[in-house]
Amino acid sequence: MAMPSYATTLDRIWYVTFRVICCLIFAFLIIPIIVIMPLSFNSEPYFTYPMPGFSLRWYGDFFSSPQWLLGLQNSIIVGVFATLVATVLGTLAALGLNRAEYAGKSTILAVLISPIIVPIVITAAGMFYFYAKVGLTGTLAGLVFAHATIGVPFVVITVSATLAGFDYNLIRAGASLGGDPLRVFFKITLPLILPGVVAGALFAFITSWDELVIAIFLASTEEHTLPRRMWSGIRELLSPTIMAVATMLILTSIGLMIVMELLRRRSERLRGITP
């Protein structure tokens, strides 16, 4: 039997080493998040291991608390409407950026994605100053527009990535068959880029769902979102109910990330790319 070559042995060692490094990085990132989830089932109001017992009392506290339920309601309302606004604006911007070459295109793109580049504290302070002038501080509408602003870059990036492999001959073919631009968009363009649009919308929703800093600047007592309510709870009374809320937020985000991955693979199949 022929012995494996030196190069093949090095390839195998590198393969195993690379996988081990990836696993260690993944563990470093995910363990601090996962470790808090069992504490939401602690029977005692302590953040310690080992837990004396398991209980669902903190989830019961959440669903029986008017303040927590108001935060949940506000998070859902703000998240849904901010996602709708960000998806429409981000998709239109991505289409405009990918249709043709023109002067200042890179500058426009930089401005559109700047909310995810500029530190969030600076963005929040600027929004507070501007929204105070127009009377949107302390309102759900103000939070919707603010969260839509930080959600637009994710939609632009995701839809632009989908459009990178788009065949514009399909649009020309639709136009040559008598279709007006609006009909061609809804019948040809939108169905093909829909996985990217939905993935961008999910990114925008997750961004709004988990956002805290802007909510601290703009939200009043009645417009507390779940992260804002968690922040207040940590400062006022440290309760395992916060762990229960954190667990639900984490599971929601994980579920949406799985959906985004499935949509990404579907988008690649539609464009003829093997995942």
N, C-alpha and C positions, 0 to 999 in steps of 0.2 A: 504494500500500500504506500502510495506517495505521501510524503510528509507535506503539511500545509506550508506554503511559501511564507517568507518573512513579511512580505507586504500584506498577505491575507491575515496573518496574526495581528499585525498592527491595526488593520481595519477593524478586526473584531474587538480589540482592546479599546479602540477609540469609540466604537459603537456602544459598548457597555459603559464606558466612562461618561459619554455624552448623556446616556439615559439616566445614569446615577445623578449627574449634575442637575439635569432637568427635574428629577424627582425631589432633590434637596431644595431647589429654588421653589418648587411648587409647595412643598411642605412649609417652608419659611413664610410663604405668603398666605397660605390657607389655614394653617393651624391656629393662629390667633383669632381667626374668625369662627372656626368650627368649635373652638373650646368653650365659647360662651353659650352655645346652643343647649347643652345638657343642663346648664344652670337655670334655664327657664322652666325646668321641671323639678326644681329643688323644692322640697316640702317646707324648708325653713328659709327665712328672709336673709340668707347669707350668701356671699359670693366665695364659697370655699369648696375645695375637694378634700376628702370624699364627701358626697352628699348624704345626709342622714336618711333620705327617702325621696320618693318621686310623688309629684302632685301636679294637677292642672289648675291649681288655684290662681296662679298668676295670669293665665289665659282667661280665667273667669273674671278676674279683676279688670282686665282690659275690656272685655265685651260688656261689662256692667258699669263702666265708668263713662259718664257723659263727656268728660274732657278728652279721653283717649278716642272715643268714637267721633267726636267733632274733628279731631286731628286726622283720623282716617278718612272721614268724609271730605275734608279740605284737600288732603293729598290726592284723593281720587279725582276730584273736580279739577284741581289745578293740573294734575298730570295728564288727564284726558284732553283738556282744551289746549294746554301748552303743546302737547304732541300733535294735535290737529294743525295748529298754527305753524309749528316748526316743520311739519311734513310738507305742507303746501308750499311754504316759502322756500324751504330747502330743495325740494324737487324742482321747482321753477328755476331756482338759481343754478342748480346742477345742469339742467337742460340748456340754459343760456350759456353756461361756461363751456359746454362740450360741443356745441353746434358749429362754432366757427372760431377762427383766430382773429384777434383784434387787439389794438393797443390798450394797455392797461389791464389785460386779462389776469395776469399774475397778481397785480395789486388788488383787484377786486376779490380774488380768491383769498388772499392774505387777510383782507378785512373781514370776509365772511367767517373764516375759521379762527379769527383772533380771540373770540370768547373762551376757547379751550387752550389758548397760549398765554394770555394775560392772567396773572394770579387772580383767583376768584375773589379775594378780598378787595382788590382794586376795582374789579368789575362791579361788585356789590355796592361799593362806596359811590361809584359813578352813577349807578342806577338809582341809588337812594337820592342823590342830589337832583338828578333829572326828574324822577317820578314825584319828588316832593313839589317841584315847580308846577306840575300838571295835575296834582291831586290824586295820584295813584298809590301813594304809600298807605299801608294799612288796609288794602283792599285785595280781594281775590283776583280782580282783573289785573292789578299790578303784578301779582305773583305769576299769573298766567303769561303775561308778556315777557316778564323777566326770565322765566324758565324756558319759554319759547326761544328767547335769544341765545341761551346757552345750549339749546337743543338743535338749532339750525345747523351748526358746523358738522354734527354727526350725520345728519341727513344728507348734507352736501357731499361729504366724503364718501358715504356708502353708495349713494345714487351715482356719483361720478365713477366709482369703481365698477358699477354695473354697466354704465354707458361706455366704458373703455372697450368692451368687446361687442358693442352694438353695431349692427349692420344697417347703415343709413340708406342702403339701396332699397330696403323694405319700405321706408317712408316715401322714396321717390316712386316706387311701384304703386303704392296706394294713391299717391297724388295723380299719377298717370291714368289710373282707373276712375278718376273723377271724384275722389274723396277730398273734402275740404280739410284744412289743417286740424280743426277740432275733431272731426270724425277720425282722421288718421291717427291722431294722438290717442284717443280712447279705444280704438279698435286694434292698433298695431303697437304703438310705442309703449303705452301704459301696461298692457298685459306682459310684455317682455321684460320690463324693468320693475314690475310689481314686487318680486322678491326683495330687490334692493330697497325699494321704497318702504316696504313693511319692516325690513331690518333696521333701516334708519329711524323709522317711527318708534320701534322698540327701544333703540338706543336713547332717543329723545325722552321716552317715558321713564326709562330707568334713571336717566340724569335728573329728571324732575322728582322722581319718587324718592331718591336718596339725598337730594340737595338740602343743605343746612344753612350755609353762610348767607346766601341771598335772603332766605326766609328770616334770619335773625335781623337783617337790616330793614326789610320791607313789611314783615307780617306784624299785625297787632295781636292782641290777646285772642280775638275771635277768629283770626285767620291762621292760627297755628297749624302747621302740617305735622305729620308724625315725627320726622326728624327734629323739628323745632320743639315739639312737645317732649321728646326724649331729652333734649338738651336742658330744658327747664326742669325736668324731673331729676336729672343728674345733679343739678345745682341745688335743688330744694330738698329732695328726699330720695335717696338712693334705694330703689325698690326692684326686686326681681321682675316686676312687671315690665321694666325696661328691657330685660333680657328676652322676655316673651315677644315684645314688639320687634326687637332686633332679629330674632329668629324668623318671624314672619316676613320681615323685609328681605332678609337673606334668601329665604326660600323663593320669594317672589322674583327676586333678581336672577337666581339660578334658573328658574323655570323660563324666564324670558330669554336668557342667554342660550338655553338649549333650543328654543324656538328660532332664534337668530341663526344658530349654526345650521339647523335644518333648512332654513331659507337660503342661506349662503350656498349650501350644496345644491339646492334646487336651481338657483340662479346659474351656477356653473354648468349644470346639466343642460339648461336651456341655451347656454352660449356654446355648448359643445366642448366644454372643458371637463376632463376626467378629474373628480375630486381626489 
